[in-house]
């Protein structure tokens, strides 16, 4: 067994932010296409006036993903000092890719 002693807060949060951004961008595209077919009269309270919402949302997800992941990693690093961290089983292979 191997044990995860700590996470690099900044690096982990940076990777998570990019993942959150990409996921939000992929999901926002179909919604943007659907909403572009609907007139603005039917959704008068729609935030940011339509298209701007779909452009800003992936960035908002990325920023919030960064912040929440950084907080989660910092809490994990603190708790793992008391509890010893998460144990994982890893397997090493001696095979070279392509053989």
Secondary structure, DSSP 4 states (H G I P E B T S, - for coil): -EEE----HHHHHHHHHHHHHHHHHHHHHHHHHHHHTS-TTTTTT-GGGSHHHHHHHHHHHHHHHHHHHHHHHHHHHHHHHHH--EEE------PPTT-
